[in-house]
Amino acid sequence: MKNLFRQFLKIKHFFHKKVSVMREDWDVLIILDALRYDIASINKEAISFNFNISKKISKGSSSPDFITKNFKENYFNTIVIASNPYVHKLKPKNFFLIVNAWDENWDESKGTVLPEDMHSLYLKYKSKYPNKRFIVWYMQ
């Protein structure tokens, strides 16, 4: 039954119009890896959002898929700060800079890079490169 449900989700995802994230209009793209839109939109107060969120269906439903399907061109105006190890593993070479946040900021007790460390890295690189676009990829 579990496999049947997974197949259903893949088929459903296939037929939706998918957004090419790099062609969208943004200065900072915040990826909250594995945070479902339906949960985030219901519990905004619990998650402490102070901005609007909108539902978009991206190309790729897993990290490797997302990276290979969305980052095909050159984006030398963009810096990626990622706590997702797949970014390093797949090594997209078409960005101005990729910062592997987990290299120096991994929290062993939590098993992730903490949000405050991600935010500090963003502020550090934003002050260094104020005219770049940023992808800040958080993990839960």
N, C-alpha and C positions, 0 to 999 in steps of 0.2 A: 504494500500500500504506500509506503514511504517513497519508493522509487517511482511509482505511478504519479504521485503528487509532484515530485521533482520534474518529471517529464511535462506535466501540465504547466508548471511555472515557466519552463523553458519555452514551450509553445506560445504561451500567453505573452511572454517577453518578446518573442520574435515578431509578433504582429503589431506591437506598439511603435509609434513614431519615436525614434531615438534621437537624442540631442547630441551634437558634436560639441563637447564642452569647451573646446578651445575656440570655437567660433561664436560662442555666447559673449555678451557684453558684460565684462566684470573686470575689476582691478585686483581683487583678492578672491580666489575660489577656495572656500573652506570645505574640505571633504571630511565628513564625520563617518568614518568607515564603519559599516554594519549598523548604523542607526537608521531604522526604518522611518520613512516619512510619516506613515500613519501614527506611529507612536510619538514622534516629535511634534506633530501638528496638534495632537490632543493634549500633550503634557508640556506645553511651552514653559509654564511657570516652574515645573520640576527640573527642567533642563537649563533654565536661566537664559533663554534667548532674549535678547533685546533688539532683535531685527526680524524682518519678515523672511519666511521661508516659502519656497514654492516647489511644487512637485514637478520633477523632470525625470524622464527615463533615459538613462545614458546608454551608450554603446558599451556592452560588456556588463555582466552581472557578478563577476568575481574580479579580484584585484588584477590577476594576470591578464584576463580578458579586457578589462577596462583600460589597462596601460597599452596593450598592443593595438586595440581598436581606436583609441582616442589620440594617441601621440605619434602620428605617422609623419608629420611635417616638421619643419624647423620652427622652434619657438624661442629664439634667442633673446626675446624681450621678457622671458618668463623664468622665474626662480621657483624651484620646487623644494619645499621643506617637508620631509616625509618621515613619519614614524612607522610607516608600513615597509617592512623589509623587502617586499616584492619590487619596489622601485629600484632598490640597489641590485637585487638579483637579476632583473630584466635589463638593467642598465640602458634606459633610453638616453641617447647621446644628443638629442636635438633641443636641449634647453641651455639657457645661459649658465645655469648652475643648479646642481642638485645637492641638497644638504641632507645627509642621512642622520636624522635626529637621534636615532637609537645608538649611534656610535659612541656618543659621550653622555647621553642623557637617559639611558635605560635605567628604570627603577626596578631593581631585582625583586623587591617585596611586592610590588603591584603587577609585575610582568608586563609593563608597557612604558611608554614615555608619557609623563604626566602633562596634562593640558597647560599648566603654568610654564613648564619648560618649553613647550612648543610655542607658546605666545612670546616668551623671552627671545627665542631664536628668530621668530618673525620680526619683532621690534629691532633686533640687532641688524638683520639683513635689510630691513626696510630703511633704516637710517643710512646704511652704506650704499644702497641702490634705490633711491626714492622714485625713480622713473620706470622701474620694472613692474611687471605683473607678478603676482605670487599665487602659488598653489600651496596651501598649508593643509597637509594630510594627517589628520588625527586618527589614532586607533583607540578603541575603547579598552 
